[in-house]
Structure formats: C-alpha cells, structure tokens
Amino acid sequence: MRLLGLACGQQEGSAEVLLKAALTAAAREGTAVEMVRLTDLSLVTAATADARDDAAWFCDQLLDADGVIVSSPTYTRSAPGALKLLIDRAFGPRTDVVFVREALARREHGRAEQEETRSPLGLDTAPDPRVLKPRVAGFIAVGGCPSPHWRTLTLPTLHALAFPLHMAVADQMEVPTPGGLGGIATDPVAVARAERLGGAVARQLGLPHDEVRFLGEPGTCPMCHLDLIVLRGDHAECGTCGAEGRFVVVDGAVRVDFSPTGTASSVHTLTELDAHYRELLGTAALEPDPQEIDKHAAAFRDSVRVLRPPRP
Ligand SMILES: Cc1cc2nc3c(=O)[nH]c(=O)nc-3n(C[C@H](O)[C@H](O)[C@H](O)COP(=O)(O)O)c2cc1C
C-alpha cells in the first residue's frame, strides 16, 4: 500500500510538520509513505501556458497511490489558491469515477462492436482505469488565528480533491498554530492528533469506499462530517458536499436533520456522481449551435477594453 502526502504550506512549516507526523505514524503501520510539496510544483494559468506544468505528474502520483493525506495552511479563511489551481489542473472529468467508468464501458462496447464510440462529454483520450481503485483520504488544516471562523473554508476546500475520485475520508482535523516556522511542533496534542489521523488512514487503505470508517469528530453533516451549512430556500444544504437536510429546533437550539434521501445528494455518494453525469449529458444535448452562439456573443466580443500586464 502506498500513501502520498501533499504539504501545502511553507517548507518545514506547521502544515508540513503535522503531515510528517501523520505519515510517520502511517509508516509504523507498514505503509510506504512519500510526500510532495505544493511549492515544488510548477502550475500554469493561461498566461504561462508555455511553461512546464506539473499537474499531470502529480495526478499520476496520486493515481499510483492508495491514499492521500493533504495538509494545508489557511490563507484568507480558505486553502491556498495554488491548491485549488492544482485541483483544477490535475483533476476534473478525467479523474471522475463515473466519467471514467462510462468511458471505459464505451471503449469496451466499441471494441466488441468494432465501431468508434465517441464520448458525448468529450472524454475520449484514454480513460485511466487507476481512477477506479479504492482510495482513502485524510485532511489536516492549520491556521494562525485562534478563532475558528478564520479557518471556516479550509477543510471544505480540501474535500474537492477527494470526492470526484470517490475517495473515502477516514479522518480530518483543524488546529490553530502558534507563530514561528513549524511552531505547531511545540503542541504535543496537535502532533498526537495528526499521528492518530495517519494511523486511521493507513489502517484502512485498500478497503472499498463504504467499508472505510470515519474516525474523526462527527460534525454536523453525516457525509463529510463538516459544519458548513447553507440555507437554500426552505431547506439546509451541506456547503461542503451538498447533502440536503432540514433545519429543526430542539429545546431552543437549531439542528439539521439529514434523511437518507437528503444524504444521497452528497457528492461523496456514487448516486450523486451518477446523477451529475446524467445531468451533464442532458445539458450537452441542449448545447446551442455554435453559429447561434457566435451570432449572440459577437456583441460582447470587443465591448470592453482588456488590460494586460506588460511582458518583456
Ligand atoms: C496570505 C496569508 C493569509 C493568511 N490568512 C489566514 C487566515 O485567514 N486564517 C488563519 O487562521 N491563518 C491565516 N494565515 C496564517 C497561516 O495559516 C499560518 O501562518 C500557517 O502556519 C501557515 O502554514 P505553514 O506554517 O505550514 O506555512 C495566513 C497566512 C498568510 C501568509
């Protein structure tokens, strides 16, 4: 079993210290561990499209692994933008279990019938069967601010790395860190908690998604175990995973009740990933004719002056 760590903060910073504590504990369970530093990766945007891009390399490392632990600092209440850029560049439909399952089935069908079967959603380039292997994830979030509302969006952002691949989250933790590079090393409780997380992930590597037990704090949402709740119309929605619930007041305190139908809309379920795929198939079928788009979009093409930074 191979466990990959992704450190998203400074080299030797607090996020990296906790990741190493978790990976070392995982290694004690007999797991092969390695880590990647986000700051070592070159990730491109459109402006630097001709530069080296390590997103595909990272994706390959992850697909070779049976699990991942991501440890991230908090920047402006969320995870660093570079992590979101990595997720956007490396993942998407080509690492979505349903897209890949459907593409592989279409390829098999095409072979059997000796006909070319094109994907209606444009995933024709070699679907990678490694996407379908069971994987376990663990998440660590650190922040410099003691107040938890300064870290609200960090763990939810990390979940974006897990759900398209239908990874089972075994544990997650969020801690404030004292100042100083690697300052969290002086907090034995946080280090021990990270070690527990590493063990929880390592011991469950290879298990099918639904057999992995979540060993962290239960949280409000029974699916992602986080507490980010959105008021959508008259119902409650988990802001991290989309599970649907109902606000109820019990003894003057607000709670959210999640029914089995509501939890089925969590992006952590295959039911929802399937529904999402079918919804996109429906959207693709309704795509307007390119000439029609061109006719209507022409009015916007040069309507606003675009500023660009000078280049040497
Ligand atoms: C640009 C920036 C924004 C930050 N914003 C927050 C924040 O919103 N909430 C918080 O708790 N800490 C915030 N911090 C503090 C970092 O999360 C903290 O210093 C952490 O230890 C950095 O992780 P590292 O030591 O692994 O690099 C911010 C730090 C930087 C550099």
The ligand as an SDF file (V2000), in Angstrom:
LIG
                    3D

 31 33  0  0  0  0  0  0  0  0999 V2000
   -1.5650   35.2750    2.9730 C   0  0  0  0  0  0  0  0  0  0  0  0
   -1.8710   34.6460    4.3070 C   0  0  0  0  0  0  0  0  0  0  0  0
   -3.1570   34.6340    4.7610 C   0  0  0  0  0  0  0  0  0  0  0  0
   -3.4640   34.0260    5.9720 C   0  0  0  0  0  0  0  0  0  0  0  0
   -4.7750   34.0070    6.3760 N   0  0  0  0  0  0  0  0  0  0  0  0
   -5.1150   33.3110    7.4870 C   0  0  0  0  0  0  0  0  0  0  0  0
   -6.4900   33.1720    7.8590 C   0  0  0  0  0  0  0  0  0  0  0  0
   -7.3970   33.6720    7.2190 O   0  0  0  0  0  0  0  0  0  0  0  0
   -6.7900   32.4250    8.9570 N   0  0  0  0  0  0  0  0  0  0  0  0
   -5.7970   31.8410    9.7270 C   0  0  0  0  0  0  0  0  0  0  0  0
   -6.1360   31.1560   10.6980 O   0  0  0  0  0  0  0  0  0  0  0  0
   -4.4930   31.9810    9.4060 N   0  0  0  0  0  0  0  0  0  0  0  0
   -4.1310   32.6770    8.3060 C   0  0  0  0  0  0  0  0  0  0  0  0
   -2.7980   32.7930    7.9460 N   0  0  0  0  0  0  0  0  0  0  0  0
   -1.7480   32.1860    8.8080 C   0  0  0  0  0  0  0  0  0  0  0  0
   -1.2920   30.8160    8.3160 C   0  0  0  0  0  0  0  0  0  0  0  0
   -2.3640   29.9240    8.1560 O   0  0  0  0  0  0  0  0  0  0  0  0
   -0.3200   30.2270    9.3260 C   0  0  0  0  0  0  0  0  0  0  0  0
    0.7920   31.0990    9.4340 O   0  0  0  0  0  0  0  0  0  0  0  0
    0.1750   28.8380    8.9970 C   0  0  0  0  0  0  0  0  0  0  0  0
    1.0160   28.3840    9.9830 O   0  0  0  0  0  0  0  0  0  0  0  0
    0.9600   28.7760    7.7170 C   0  0  0  0  0  0  0  0  0  0  0  0
    1.2510   27.4290    7.4780 O   0  0  0  0  0  0  0  0  0  0  0  0
    2.7400   26.9170    7.3130 P   0  0  0  0  0  0  0  0  0  0  0  0
    3.4290   27.2950    8.5860 O   0  0  0  0  0  0  0  0  0  0  0  0
    2.6340   25.4430    7.1590 O   0  0  0  0  0  0  0  0  0  0  0  0
    3.2840   27.5720    6.0930 O   0  0  0  0  0  0  0  0  0  0  0  0
   -2.4400   33.4360    6.7620 C   0  0  0  0  0  0  0  0  0  0  0  0
   -1.1260   33.4660    6.2880 C   0  0  0  0  0  0  0  0  0  0  0  0
   -0.8350   34.0620    5.0820 C   0  0  0  0  0  0  0  0  0  0  0  0
    0.5950   34.0610    4.5980 C   0  0  0  0  0  0  0  0  0  0  0  0
  1  2  1  0
  2  3  1  0
  2 30  2  0
  3  4  2  0
  4  5  1  0
  4 28  1  0
  5  6  2  0
  6  7  1  0
  6 13  1  0
  7  8  2  0
  7  9  1  0
  9 10  1  0
 10 11  2  0
 10 12  1  0
 12 13  2  0
 13 14  1  0
 14 15  1  0
 14 28  1  0
 15 16  1  0
 16 17  1  0
 16 18  1  0
 18 19  1  0
 18 20  1  0
 20 21  1  0
 20 22  1  0
 22 23  1  0
 23 24  1  0
 24 25  2  0
 24 26  1  0
 24 27  1  0
 28 29  2  0
 29 30  1  0
 30 31  1  0
M  END
$$$$
